[in-house]
Amino acid sequence: MNHSIYNNSFNSSHPNIFNFIDVLKNIQTDTYIALQSQGSRKIMVIEKEEYIKQKMKELETKKITQIEFVRHMSFKFCPAFKL
């Protein structure tokens, strides 16, 4: 974490203790949210990888055609749609 975040959060070099605690709480909350979002991204990546593996297996066993595979991939990973 950068010190400029702390410095920009205070109006004076010796802030009121209550303001100081509020700033620390806000920084802690922001950090917590950032860490949690990284974890959920990893879960999403794992889910996507599993989906791709499943569809590749279906393609290899001829349960779906190549065009169906492409349709599944393009629909599943299109940014506008969330399944």
N, C-alpha and C positions, 0 to 999 in steps of 0.2 A: 504494500500500500504506500502511496505517495504522501509525503508530508504536506503537500500543497492542498490536499483535500481537507486536512485538519486546519491549516492556516486560513483557508477561504471560508471555513465554517464559523469563524469567530470574528466578532467586531472589534475586539481589543486583544492586547497581548496577555492580559490577565482577566479572562472571562469569569463571570459569575459561575459558581459551582453548579447551579441548576442548569444553566445553559450548556456547560461543559458536559454534564451527564446526558443531557438530551442529544447532543451531537454524537457522543459515543454510542448511545442506543441506536440512533439512526444509522450510523456506520455499521454497527453490528447487524442490524436488520438487513441492510443492503448486502453485506457479505454473506449472510445466511441465505438470502434469496439467490445470490449468484452461485453459491455452492450447490444448492438444491437443484437449480436449473441445469447445472452440468450433469448431475446424476440422472435426471430425467432424459437428457439427450442421449446418454449412454444406453439407457433402456430402449429408447426409440431406435437407435442404431441396431441393437441386438434383435429387436422385433423385425426390422426391415431385412436384416441378414437371414433370419429364419424364414421369412416369407419368400425371399428369393431362392433359398435352398429348396424349399417345398415346391415352388413352381418349376425349378430346374429339374427336380426329380420327376415331376409329372411330365415334363417335356421329354426327358430321357426314356421314360417308360411308355411314351406315346399316349398318355391320358389326355394331353392337350397338344394342339398343333403349334407350329412356330408362330403363326399369326396370333393365336390365342395367348401365347406366352408374352408377346410384345404388347398386346392389349392389356393384359394383367399388369405388366410392369409400368406401362405408361399411365394407366388409370390410377394405380395404387400410389405412385410417386409424383403425381401431378400436384403442384403446390396449391392449386385452387380447391382440391378435394382432400378431405381427411376422413379415413375410414376408421 
